[in-house]
Amino acid sequence: MVCARTIRLDRGTRRPFPRGVGGDTIGHMPALSRRPALRRRFAPLLLAGLFLMPAAAPVSATATVSAAGTAESAALTYANNERTAHGLVALRLDPRVQAIAEGRAQVMAQTDQLSHDQADGNNVFDLLSAAGITWYGAGEIIAWNTTSNLAASAKQAVAQWMGSSPHRAILLSKDYDYVAFGVSVSPTSGKRYWAGVYIKGPDRTGAWTHLYAPTKHILSSTRSRVSFHWTGADTRLQVLTSGLRYFEVQRRFAGGTWVSYGHTTATSLSTSWARGHTYEFRVRAVDRAGNWGSWKTVSVTL
């Protein structure tokens, strides 16, 4: 059993306009104003789920958080495998969105009801905004199944979504850059409830760097010339990739204090160092949104 909902924001007004609920456009109306219609539209699918799904296997009340986390990571992998197989960019995980996806799955498991709308009147779009997350478009896909374990449930959920046109459209959309999945098991029925939350938001992913092995040349009995080369770029997103800004370069005696060469757009550096020491050299990159990547470090003994 699966359901989907998407929403986009008009950049000028920040007013939400829902689209693609159950695969249909519902016009320029607040998302919550069409709840009765949404329930009617989903009811036949829920009934079909009751007839087609096997009985839920028993699940221990102590199903671990780590098992759920592993299954959620697997769902992300399965979903991104589908994207890359269709020539799309893999979406990045946003931990803030994951907290929302997990919360959505937990609510559905506690109530044992597949729904985009919660009893408190909130939906995923309200939760994104309440969390202070900047988003220009968002989508939610939900599902339940009764597989024997959470690992199998993750694969089944993605297969369910891929087998339904409106859900497949979200999963393979070119309009999002971040995603997260949440899963929770109903304590009464044993159903595994899934929520996938997609957003189009500002670039939050650091730029990457690759640092090559240095080359060295003896200049004299006391000094050697060392040359370093590196490359890097901003991590590509499906949309809103910021682009590379520059690199930061540093060096030190092994175990000592780092000394900065400053910021540069260059991708090489040659320097003369005293022999008889071991040095460390590192580079990292930042994108135009201010997202730093991790340091890449090499060691050289002269």
C-alpha positions as CSV (number, residue, x, y, z in Angstrom):
1,M,0.0,0.0,0.0
2,V,1.5,3.3,-1.1
3,C,0.4,7.0,-1.2
4,A,2.2,10.1,-2.5
5,R,2.0,13.9,-2.1
6,T,4.1,16.7,-3.5
7,I,4.1,20.4,-3.0
8,R,5.9,23.3,-4.5
9,L,6.5,26.8,-3.2
10,D,6.1,30.0,-5.3
11,R,9.4,31.7,-4.7
12,G,7.7,35.1,-4.6
13,T,5.1,34.5,-2.0
14,R,6.3,31.4,0.0
15,R,2.7,30.3,-0.2
16,P,2.3,26.5,-0.6
17,F,0.6,25.2,-3.7
18,P,0.0,21.4,-3.6
19,R,0.4,19.3,-6.7
20,G,0.5,15.7,-7.6
21,V,-1.6,14.3,-4.7
22,G,-2.3,10.7,-5.7
23,G,-1.1,11.7,-9.1
24,D,-3.7,14.5,-9.7
25,T,-3.3,18.2,-9.7
26,I,-5.6,19.8,-7.1
27,G,-5.0,23.4,-7.9
28,H,-4.1,26.5,-5.9
29,M,-5.5,25.6,-2.6
30,P,-4.0,25.0,0.9
31,A,-3.0,21.4,1.3
32,L,-5.1,20.8,4.4
33,S,-8.3,22.1,2.8
34,R,-8.7,19.0,0.7
35,R,-8.4,16.3,3.4
36,P,-11.8,14.8,2.8
37,A,-11.1,14.4,-0.9
38,L,-7.7,12.9,-0.1
39,R,-9.2,10.3,2.2
40,R,-11.8,9.3,-0.4
41,R,-9.1,9.0,-3.0
42,F,-6.9,6.8,-0.9
43,A,-9.6,4.6,0.5
44,P,-9.8,2.1,-2.4
45,L,-6.0,1.7,-2.3
46,L,-6.1,0.9,1.4
47,L,-8.8,-1.7,0.8
48,A,-6.7,-3.3,-1.9
49,G,-3.8,-3.4,0.5
50,L,-5.8,-5.4,2.9
51,F,-6.6,-8.0,0.3
52,L,-3.2,-8.3,-1.3
53,M,-0.8,-8.1,1.6
54,P,0.0,-11.2,3.6
55,A,-0.5,-11.4,7.3
56,A,2.2,-9.4,9.2
57,A,4.9,-11.4,10.8
58,P,5.4,-10.9,14.5
59,V,7.9,-8.3,15.5
60,S,9.7,-8.0,18.9
61,A,8.7,-4.9,20.8
62,T,12.4,-4.3,21.2
63,A,13.1,-4.0,17.5
64,T,16.3,-2.0,17.7
65,V,16.9,1.6,16.6
66,S,20.0,0.3,14.8
67,A,17.9,-2.2,12.8
68,A,15.6,0.6,11.7
69,G,18.6,2.8,10.9
70,T,20.1,0.1,8.8
71,A,16.8,-0.4,6.9
72,E,16.5,3.3,6.3
73,S,20.0,3.5,4.9
74,A,19.2,0.5,2.7
75,A,16.0,2.3,1.4
76,L,18.1,5.3,0.5
77,T,20.6,3.0,-1.4
78,Y,17.8,1.2,-3.3
79,A,16.1,4.5,-4.2
80,N,19.3,6.1,-5.4
81,N,20.1,3.0,-7.4
82,E,16.9,3.5,-9.2
83,R,17.8,7.1,-9.9
84,T,21.3,6.4,-11.2
85,A,20.0,3.6,-13.3
86,H,17.8,6.2,-15.0
87,G,20.6,8.7,-15.5
88,L,19.7,10.9,-12.5
89,V,21.9,12.2,-9.7
90,A,21.7,10.3,-6.4
91,L,20.0,12.4,-3.8
92,R,21.9,13.4,-0.6
93,L,20.8,12.5,2.9
94,D,19.7,15.4,5.1
95,P,19.7,14.4,8.8
96,R,17.1,17.1,9.6
97,V,14.8,15.6,7.0
98,Q,15.5,12.1,8.3
99,A,14.2,13.2,11.8
100,I,10.9,14.2,10.1
101,A,10.6,11.1,8.0
102,E,11.2,8.9,11.1
103,G,8.6,10.9,13.0
104,R,6.1,10.5,10.2
105,A,6.6,6.7,10.1
106,Q,6.3,6.5,13.9
107,V,3.0,8.4,13.9
108,M,1.5,6.1,11.2
109,A,2.8,3.0,13.1
110,Q,1.3,4.2,16.4
111,T,-2.1,4.9,14.8
112,D,-1.8,2.0,12.4
113,Q,-3.1,4.2,9.6
114,L,-1.4,5.2,6.3
115,S,-2.1,8.9,5.9
116,H,-0.3,12.1,4.8
117,D,-2.3,14.0,7.5
118,Q,-1.7,13.6,11.2
119,A,-4.4,13.7,13.9
120,D,-2.9,17.0,15.2
121,G,-3.6,18.6,11.8
122,N,0.0,18.7,10.6
123,N,1.4,17.2,7.4
124,V,5.0,16.8,6.3
125,F,5.1,20.3,4.8
126,D,4.0,21.8,8.1
127,L,6.7,19.8,9.9
128,L,9.4,20.9,7.5
129,S,8.6,24.6,8.0
130,A,8.3,24.1,11.8
131,A,11.8,22.6,11.9
132,G,13.1,25.8,10.3
133,I,14.2,24.0,7.1
134,T,14.4,26.1,4.0
135,W,12.7,24.4,1.1
136,Y,11.4,25.4,-2.3
137,G,9.6,22.2,-3.1
138,A,8.9,19.0,-1.2
139,G,7.3,15.6,-1.7
140,E,6.3,12.7,0.5
141,I,5.8,9.1,-0.4
142,I,4.4,6.6,2.2
143,A,3.9,2.9,2.2
144,W,3.3,-0.1,4.4
145,N,4.2,-3.8,3.9
146,T,4.4,-7.0,6.0
147,T,7.7,-8.5,5.1
148,S,9.5,-10.8,7.5
149,N,12.2,-8.2,8.5
150,L,13.1,-4.6,8.1
151,A,15.9,-5.2,5.6
152,A,13.5,-6.9,3.2
153,S,10.9,-4.3,4.0
154,A,13.1,-1.5,2.7
155,K,13.6,-3.2,-0.6
156,Q,9.8,-4.0,-0.8
157,A,8.9,-0.4,-0.1
158,V,11.0,1.0,-2.9
159,A,9.6,-1.7,-5.2
160,Q,6.1,-0.6,-4.2
161,W,6.8,3.0,-5.0
162,M,8.5,2.2,-8.3
163,G,5.4,0.2,-9.3
164,S,3.1,3.2,-8.9
165,S,3.2,6.1,-11.4
166,P,2.8,9.0,-8.9
167,H,5.3,7.6,-6.5
168,R,7.8,6.7,-9.2
169,A,7.5,10.3,-10.5
170,I,8.6,11.6,-7.1
171,L,11.3,9.0,-6.6
172,L,12.7,9.8,-10.1
173,S,12.1,13.5,-10.0
174,K,14.6,16.0,-11.3
175,D,13.3,18.6,-8.8
176,Y,14.8,17.5,-5.5
177,D,18.3,17.4,-4.1
178,Y,17.8,15.9,-0.6
179,V,15.8,13.0,0.8
180,A,15.4,10.8,3.9
181,F,13.5,7.7,4.8
182,G,11.9,6.6,8.0
183,V,10.4,3.3,9.1
184,S,8.5,2.2,12.1
185,V,6.6,-1.0,13.0
186,S,3.0,-1.0,14.3
187,P,2.9,-2.7,17.8
188,T,-0.6,-4.0,17.0
189,S,-0.6,-5.2,13.4
190,G,3.2,-5.6,12.8
191,K,2.9,-3.5,9.6
192,R,6.1,-1.8,8.6
193,Y,5.2,1.9,7.8
194,W,7.5,3.9,5.6
195,A,7.8,7.6,4.9
196,G,10.1,9.1,2.2
197,V,10.5,12.9,2.4
198,Y,12.0,14.8,-0.5
199,I,13.0,18.4,-0.6
200,K,14.5,20.9,-3.0
201,G,16.6,23.1,-0.7
202,P,19.8,25.1,-0.6
203,D,23.1,23.2,-1.1
204,R,24.3,21.8,2.2
205,T,26.9,19.4,0.9
206,G,30.6,20.1,1.1
207,A,32.9,20.3,-1.9
208,W,35.4,17.4,-2.4
209,T,39.1,17.2,-2.8
210,H,41.5,14.6,-4.1
211,L,45.2,15.0,-3.1
212,Y,47.8,13.1,-5.1
213,A,51.0,11.7,-3.7
214,P,53.7,14.4,-3.6
215,T,56.9,14.3,-5.6
216,K,60.2,15.4,-4.2
217,H,63.6,16.4,-5.7
218,I,66.8,16.9,-3.7
219,L,68.2,20.4,-4.1
220,S,71.2,20.1,-1.8
221,S,72.4,18.3,1.3
222,T,70.0,20.4,3.4
223,R,67.0,21.1,1.3
224,S,64.5,19.3,-1.1
225,R,61.8,20.6,-3.4
226,V,58.4,19.1,-2.8
227,S,55.5,19.4,-5.3
228,F,51.9,18.8,-4.4
229,H,48.9,18.4,-6.8
230,W,45.2,18.2,-6.1
231,T,41.9,18.5,-7.7
232,G,38.4,19.1,-6.5
233,A,34.9,20.4,-7.2
234,D,31.6,20.9,-5.5
235,T,29.6,17.8,-5.0
236,R,27.0,17.6,-7.8
237,L,23.4,17.7,-6.7
238,Q,20.4,17.1,-8.9
239,V,19.5,20.8,-8.5
240,L,21.0,23.9,-6.9
241,T,24.6,22.8,-6.9
242,S,26.5,25.9,-5.6
243,G,29.8,25.4,-7.4
244,L,33.4,25.4,-6.1
245,R,34.7,28.5,-4.4
246,Y,38.3,27.8,-3.5
247,F,40.7,25.5,-1.6
248,E,42.4,26.0,1.8
249,V,46.0,24.7,2.0
250,Q,48.0,24.0,5.2
251,R,51.3,22.3,6.3
252,R,53.1,21.4,9.5
253,F,55.9,19.4,10.9
254,A,54.4,16.0,11.8
255,G,52.5,16.4,15.1
256,G,53.1,20.2,15.2
257,T,50.8,23.2,14.6
258,W,49.2,23.7,11.3
259,V,50.4,26.7,9.2
260,S,48.1,28.0,6.5
261,Y,49.1,29.0,3.0
262,G,45.7,30.7,2.8
263,H,42.9,30.3,0.2
264,T,43.5,29.6,-3.4
265,T,41.9,28.4,-6.6
266,A,45.2,26.9,-7.7
267,T,45.6,23.1,-7.8
268,S,49.3,22.8,-7.2
269,L,52.1,24.0,-5.0
270,S,55.9,23.6,-5.0
271,T,58.0,24.5,-2.0
272,S,61.5,24.0,-0.7
273,W,61.7,22.4,2.8
274,A,64.6,21.4,5.0
275,R,65.7,17.8,4.9
276,G,65.7,15.5,7.9
277,H,62.1,16.1,8.8
278,T,58.6,14.6,8.3
279,Y,56.0,17.0,7.1
280,E,52.2,16.8,6.7
281,F,50.3,18.7,4.0
282,R,46.6,19.0,3.7
283,V,43.9,20.5,1.4
284,R,40.2,21.0,1.7
285,A,37.6,22.7,-0.5
286,V,34.6,25.0,0.1
287,D,31.6,25.7,-2.2
288,R,30.0,29.0,-2.9
289,A,27.3,28.3,-0.2
290,G,30.1,28.0,2.5
291,N,30.0,24.2,2.8
292,W,33.5,22.9,3.6
293,G,34.5,19.4,2.6
294,S,36.8,17.1,4.6
295,W,40.6,17.6,4.8
296,K,42.8,15.4,2.6
297,T,46.2,14.8,4.1
298,V,49.5,13.4,2.9
299,S,52.8,12.9,4.7
300,V,56.3,13.3,3.3
301,T,59.7,12.5,4.8
302,L,62.7,14.4,3.4
